[in-house]
Amino acid sequence: MSTFDKAKDTKVRSIIANVGENGKFFSVTFLNSKGDEREMNCRLGVKKHLVGGTRTYPTEAIGVYDCQVKGYRCFYPHKVLRVNGQSV
């Protein structure tokens, strides 16, 4: 990860922590693993459907609950394009 990516990573994590505080819904647009742009409406901190055990996604990724597919998803902060419509 380059210095630019680390700076973006920190910025995106900060923005998401602020907009997603207290379980608020937010939208995020990012590049998925295939390179396609994906938009997701999601929340942080949802625990209802967890079954226990260990985290199944990498520690670099941000885990959220996707409200459209009603399941947990993750994305990498350095691949985020927009949060709540605002470019990052």
C-alpha positions as CSV (number, residue, x, y, z in Angstrom):
1,M,0.0,0.0,0.0
2,S,1.5,3.4,-1.0
3,T,1.5,6.5,1.2
4,F,-1.4,7.9,-0.8
5,D,-3.5,4.8,-0.1
6,K,-2.7,4.9,3.6
7,A,-3.8,8.5,3.8
8,K,-7.0,7.6,1.9
9,D,-7.6,4.6,4.1
10,T,-7.4,6.7,7.2
11,K,-9.7,9.4,5.7
12,V,-12.3,6.9,4.6
13,R,-12.3,5.1,7.9
14,S,-12.8,8.4,9.7
15,I,-15.7,9.5,7.4
16,I,-17.4,6.2,7.7
17,A,-17.0,6.2,11.5
18,N,-18.7,9.6,11.6
19,V,-21.6,9.0,9.2
20,G,-22.2,5.5,10.5
21,E,-22.1,6.3,14.2
22,N,-24.9,5.0,16.4
23,G,-26.1,2.6,13.7
24,K,-27.1,5.2,11.1
25,F,-27.6,4.1,7.6
26,F,-25.2,5.4,4.9
27,S,-24.3,4.6,1.3
28,V,-20.9,3.8,0.0
29,T,-19.7,3.4,-3.6
30,F,-16.6,1.4,-4.2
31,L,-14.8,-0.8,-6.7
32,N,-15.4,-4.5,-6.0
33,S,-12.9,-7.3,-6.5
34,K,-13.8,-7.5,-10.2
35,G,-13.2,-3.8,-10.7
36,D,-16.9,-3.0,-11.1
37,E,-18.4,0.0,-9.3
38,R,-20.9,-1.1,-6.6
39,E,-23.2,1.0,-4.4
40,M,-24.3,-0.3,-1.1
41,N,-26.7,1.0,1.6
42,C,-25.4,-0.2,4.9
43,R,-25.0,0.1,8.6
44,L,-22.1,-0.4,11.1
45,G,-22.5,-2.3,14.3
46,V,-25.4,-4.7,13.4
47,K,-25.1,-7.8,15.6
48,K,-28.5,-9.5,15.0
49,H,-27.5,-12.2,12.5
50,L,-24.0,-13.0,13.8
51,V,-23.5,-16.7,14.7
52,G,-20.2,-16.3,16.6
53,G,-16.7,-17.5,15.8
54,T,-14.0,-15.4,14.2
55,R,-14.0,-12.7,11.6
56,T,-14.1,-14.1,8.1
57,Y,-12.9,-11.1,6.2
58,P,-9.4,-9.4,6.3
59,T,-8.6,-6.9,9.0
60,E,-7.9,-4.2,6.4
61,A,-11.5,-4.4,5.2
62,I,-14.5,-2.6,6.7
63,G,-17.3,-4.9,7.6
64,V,-20.9,-3.7,7.4
65,Y,-24.5,-5.0,7.2
66,D,-25.8,-4.5,3.6
67,C,-29.5,-3.6,4.0
68,Q,-30.4,-4.5,0.4
69,V,-29.2,-8.1,0.4
70,K,-29.7,-8.5,4.2
71,G,-26.3,-9.8,4.9
72,Y,-22.8,-8.9,6.0
73,R,-20.4,-7.5,3.4
74,C,-17.0,-5.9,3.5
75,F,-15.0,-3.5,1.3
76,Y,-11.5,-2.1,1.3
77,P,-11.3,1.6,2.3
78,H,-8.7,2.4,-0.5
79,K,-11.3,1.3,-3.1
80,V,-14.0,3.6,-1.9
81,L,-15.1,6.3,-4.4
82,R,-18.0,8.0,-2.5
83,V,-19.6,8.0,0.9
84,N,-23.2,9.4,1.0
85,G,-22.7,10.8,-2.5
86,Q,-19.6,12.8,-1.5
87,S,-16.3,11.9,-3.3
88,V,-13.4,10.9,-1.1
